[in-house]
Amino acid sequence: MDESTPQTPGCYTEHGVSGYGVAAELSRKEPMNEAFVREMAEKMMLSIARECMSLGAKCIGHIKSHLKTSAGTIKADTIGVAHGSYSTGGLSAPVDHIYIAINSIVQGIPEDAVKAATLEGMHEVANQRGLTVVKEKEHSYFDEFDFVASKQEYVEQLRQQLDADPDENEE
Amino acid sequence: MKITQIAGFLGCGKTTLLLKLSRALSDGGNRKIALVVNEIGEIPVDGKIMEESDMQVKDIGGGCICCEVASTFAKTIYRLYKDFKPDHVLVEPTGVAVPHQVKLAARMGGRDAKIEMGPAIVLFDATRPAELLDMDMLGQLVTTQVKDADVIAISKIDAVEPGAVEDASKRVRAYNADAEIVALSAFTDTGVDRLVETILDWKEAR
């Protein structure tokens, strides 16, 4: 990504659009089944959208998430509270760990506000359901991961990324 | 190598459509397909979803391919041609990208590669037409995307009443008199075959 360093503001800045992304590891003592994880992910998307609007956003562009576990993947997203949220994917068994990536793209508030809303929404919904945010890292790319790796290998890759020096992921 | 972009504002269903089109265009492996995805917001969630589809995916981060990282996009196009030689490249720009600028950037990459441009397919979300065309909010951007379209796909028609599809079609027609308008649901597959035909048959006007 060395040649991708922006030299000028992006087109989206002209339209007041800001984005923020974060990756995190969540855990819970009691295993979580598919229905639990989907409901949590959908509520998280709506909570972030609501936080963004309360901070002055004009429009939710797209708030989306990808939740990877040892038993499968769930994806959830929303384009605004009034539109509800939607999830796909499934888990073959209950899990106690989740690796989540959230990307929030919103119009009308700066990136700092999108960040605050994203983190607040994620933590609030996780805490309400007894989950602990073990680690979190912003602006993390998963480019280097092999998505055809086995589920166990994949989870190990995610764990290593979250353990890595923060600077390594921002190069 | 034909380059087709699936553009449109955030959350309009680009990734879902792209995955459908890539499977249909590959024709059971008879054609080589590559996907290029670009997201703002730092975490390439769409890229991860695509990579799980086992397709050849190039993820471009660090900004928007229509402006900030256009040169990176051009290099990606050239590298794809050189290393993978796909029959089709499907490009998903950010939801705020301007299609004609994406075309220009792709042509930069095509100077040293044998490429042809496919259509700019622009999705327009039938569930929020008024919001998208509100000139105090996103209207300037969305109308530019619509004006640049070779094909406009009214998306998520499964989520609205039939009258809403007609309404959305009328609204976008006011900004683009020439583009074919296709009613699309990537969940029921409505319109997907038509878009595949269009991509396969598309000849760029010289």
Interface residues (C-beta under 8 A of the other chain):
Chain A: M1 E3 S4 T5 P6 Q7 T8 P9 G10 C11 Y12 H15 V17 G19 Y20 G21 V22 A23 K58 C59 I60 G61 H62 K64 S65 H66 T73 K75 D77 T78 I79 G80 H83 A101 I102 N103 S104 I105 Q107 G108 E138 H139 S140 Y141 F142 D143 F147 V148
Chain B: F9 L10 G11 E39 I40 G41 E42 I43 P44 V45 D46 G47 K48 I49 E51 E52 D54 D59 I60 G61 G62 G63 C64 C66 C67 E68 V69 S71 T72 K75 T94 G95 V96 A97 V98 Q101 D125 T127 R128 E131 M137 L138 Q140 L141
